[in-house]
Amino acid sequence: MNNFTFCNPTKLIFGKGTIAKIAREIPAGAKIMMTYGGGSIRRNGVYDQVTEALKGREVVEFGGIEPNPQYETLVKAVERARAEGVDYLLAVGGGSVIDGTKFIATALKYAGDPWDFMLDPSKAVEAVPLATVLTLPATGSEMNNGAVISRREFDEKLAFHNPQGYPQFSVLDPEVCYSLPERQIVNGIVDSFAHTLEQYLTFDTQAMVMDRWAEGLLQTLIELGPKLVERHDRYDEVANFMLTATMALNGFIAMGVPQDWATHMIGHELTALHGLDHAVTLAIVYPGMMRVMRREKFDKLVQYAERVWGVTGTPEEKAEAAIEKTDAFFRSLGMKTRLSEHGIGQETIDFIVDRFRKRGWNLGETGQVTPERVAEILRERM
Amino acid sequence: MNNFTFCNPTKLIFGKGTIAKIAREIPAGAKIMMTYGGGSIRRNGVYDQVTEALKGREVVEFGGIEPNPQYETLVKAVERARAEGVDYLLAVGGGSVIDGTKFIATALKYAGDPWDFMLDPSKAVEAVPLATVLTLPATGSEMNNGAVISRREFDEKLAFHNPQGYPQFSVLDPEVCYSLPERQIVNGIVDSFAHTLEQYLTFDTQAMVMDRWAEGLLQTLIELGPKLVERHDRYDEVANFMLTATMALNGFIAMGVPQDWATHMIGHELTALHGLDHAVTLAIVYPGMMRVMRREKFDKLVQYAERVWGVTGTPEEKAEAAIEKTDAFFRSLGMKTRLSEHGIGQETIDFIVDRFRKRGWNLGETGQVTPERVAEILRERM
């Protein structure tokens, strides 16, 4: 097992009717900016619950943060928050709203051009306190310090972490998920599954507890997936899904293990260039990553096949079955997992590979996912 | 799944050579009291590593905290810390030293007689900041806010929690465990196993993630047990054991689930009356708890048999096998799991049952472990 440091100070407030508890968690006298997205919270009652809970508090609203939150939108929020003297941010939404709010929180404490800390995340060190009311289980952003921000004018989608960027608290009320469109539920399942794989499917470091916990999350998602596609208004099923999505990216399964994230980096390009949903890009890329990096990931592929999918046979058969079952699982949820199904061809592959070459990126847990292998992975998924 | 609130702010610093990092974690200018036990840290080099790391800092030492830390000893530490103006506590030891240090930290901020908050733990609300260097994986005290304290003159052993009692950081260097006596390793395995069962073997609340994670800890302990009994100086095995013991009682497997703890409460009595090691009492009581509460715990007993032990057969056969395998596992580690093997008889049972009656205690996840059932459980383990 590798040496590690772990600390996650976010307070989780989980369950039915918990939105009512937010006021007592936010310091009296705080000037709050409530951030949200396209307005679904007005239709599903969450907006009313939050404003009811914050009655009598000083609140500024900033709506309209889009999926794959855009730099151009967020800098307007920063300007507005500065003008209003905001000193506490409350993100009400899914991963995009929360990620965008982490950007706002960081930018408010950053003197220069905020794009600086996107290009050099080591510059992101301070943040205005933030908290979240989660409406969409998927990214895990409600209990970590990372965020992914897009900038349209450059076709860029980049990630940063801020040590001060953990939400102070996050409210997870599973009932708010009942009204989500099925597409977002499916995206959340695939996203959580891929997050777990990025921290699990690497090389063996004898991290027995982390392996078991990652496998537990994968098993839970496999068990829940078909049920949630059928309907997502049964409390315990939605609650377990919501908790799984949070646990898949809050550091709890990352202690002492190597991490991959190459699939995410490739996926971000597909979103930046073609506007595909983040989770769709992961469902496309992951089976290709497994196939092309089969030798490097072989031991873990076999373990994953055995323990998560209950596959028997020779190690080679197990590794092959692991790849096929992963693709089949994503497809069973209704995902189109081939580039051609999205009208994407060789031109895009060439563009991405060229961009990675220019950036000098060699990705993955051992830096072996070179631009040439990225080309191979994407060709495999045509 | 039940509603819950989760927050664990302790920073884990895990791995080889990490004791050297403690100085940067403790505020400059702090007046530190370093607490420890019977002196094993002087023999195994930990004392030297800690004092080397704290060179140039103001440090007062308080050694001699005994296993099952005693009120009489701890009040002396409180007196000393007050006299010296101590404002930071560093516990270097196992669960007893850490628990004792939580008592000291709480007492230093408590105006009245400290036994007050042992009898009414709701009075424990403030604490001097504390941190730990763990030398013995077992109790999980390094990453939670609970402590168990004994008072000889009353033959009492009581628990309390303090919301401010989480260590600010805990250093876990697996190499410090190499010199532990085998008995303490075995105790740690059983203790961690029992902690996990207390949060898992209750009634089904559809907490899928928590079930998987608890099962993962149990599987890890079952896999590691025989290896660690053979020898405990192989890094990865000891590291996984150390991490498992911490994860077994830091709230990570307690989200949204009912908890039992009746076995612990009965076990504390056996320690208070006969001086048995804490883990030995758990190994004695748990199989009896499973047998007597078999109906109430039936669904989880069956799941535990299937998933953790890989048992097949009818549900009744699985439940029976679960009980037998648990007892056999403890015995395979060298534990004596019968009261008679420790020279304990009916008189002790009568005393404990009478005491629980006087306290009005009905224990367990549903309050169904009445004094009469405690009698039944202990008779079962004669």
Interface residues (C-beta under 8 A of the other chain):
Chain A: M1 N2 N3 F4 T5 F6 C7 N8 P9 T10 K11 L12 I13 F14 G15 K16 G17 T18 F169 Q206 A207 M208 V209 R212 W213 E215 G216 L217 Q219 T220 E223 L224 Y235 D236 A239 N240 L243 T244 M247 F252 M255 G256
Chain B: M1 N2 N3 F4 T5 F6 C7 N8 P9 T10 K11 L12 I13 F14 G15 K16 G17 T18 Q206 A207 M208 V209 R212 W213 E215 G216 L217 Q219 T220 E223 L224 Y235 D236 A239 N240 L243 T244 M247 F252 M255 G256
